[in-house]
Amino acid sequence: MHLRNPGQQDWDNSSREFLRLPIVGEYLATDWNSDWYRVELVVHCPFKAEYAAEVYAVKVDHLKEMEKAFKE
């Protein structure tokens, strides 16, 4: 998994296991009280590799995201 803050170019890379891979547009958190990240890109690895996919996500303000969701 590759995470970064908005406006930054450097990614924080780590290994994670998911029950299912997230899709573009979904939100994820790395712990029960962690920041929220919006999935921007998922690169599936349909070949023998250490990972099933690479997930790229950018940190978001969860309160703003909830406000946008509930305005609709």
C-alpha positions in Angstrom: 0.0 0.0 0.0 1.2 3.5 -0.8 -0.1 6.4 1.2 0.6 10.1 1.0 -0.7 13.5 2.1 -2.3 15.8 -0.5 0.3 18.0 -2.2 3.2 15.8 -1.3 5.1 13.7 -3.8 6.7 11.1 -1.4 4.7 7.9 -0.7 4.7 6.0 2.6 5.0 2.4 1.5 3.9 -0.5 3.7 2.5 -4.0 3.4 -1.1 -4.6 4.4 -3.5 -7.5 4.2 -7.1 -6.9 3.1 -10.1 -9.1 3.3 -10.9 -7.8 -0.2 -9.0 -5.2 -2.2 -10.4 -1.7 -2.1 -11.5 -0.1 -5.4 -10.9 3.4 -6.7 -13.0 6.0 -4.9 -13.4 4.0 -1.7 -12.0 5.2 1.6 -9.7 3.2 3.9 -8.1 3.6 7.3 -5.0 1.8 8.5 -6.2 1.5 12.1 -9.4 2.1 14.1 -8.4 5.7 14.9 -6.2 6.5 11.9 -6.6 9.1 9.2 -8.8 8.4 6.3 -7.4 7.8 2.8 -9.2 7.9 -0.6 -8.1 5.2 -3.0 -6.8 6.8 -6.2 -5.3 3.8 -8.0 -5.2 0.1 -7.7 -2.7 -1.9 -9.8 -3.5 -5.6 -9.8 -0.7 -8.1 -10.1 -2.1 -11.1 -11.9 1.2 -12.8 -12.0 3.4 -14.5 -9.4 4.3 -11.6 -7.0 4.6 -10.8 -3.4 1.4 -8.8 -3.5 -2.0 -9.3 -5.1 -2.1 -5.5 -5.9 -0.6 -2.2 -5.2 -3.0 0.3 -3.7 -2.4 4.1 -3.9 -4.4 6.3 -1.6 -4.3 10.0 -0.6 -5.2 11.4 2.9 -8.5 13.2 3.2 -10.3 15.1 5.9 -13.0 12.6 7.0 -15.4 15.3 8.2 -15.4 17.1 4.8 -15.9 13.8 3.0 -18.8 12.9 5.3 -20.3 16.4 4.8 -20.1 16.0 1.0 -21.7 12.6 1.1 -24.6 13.7 3.2 -25.4 16.9 1.2 -26.5 14.8 -1.8 
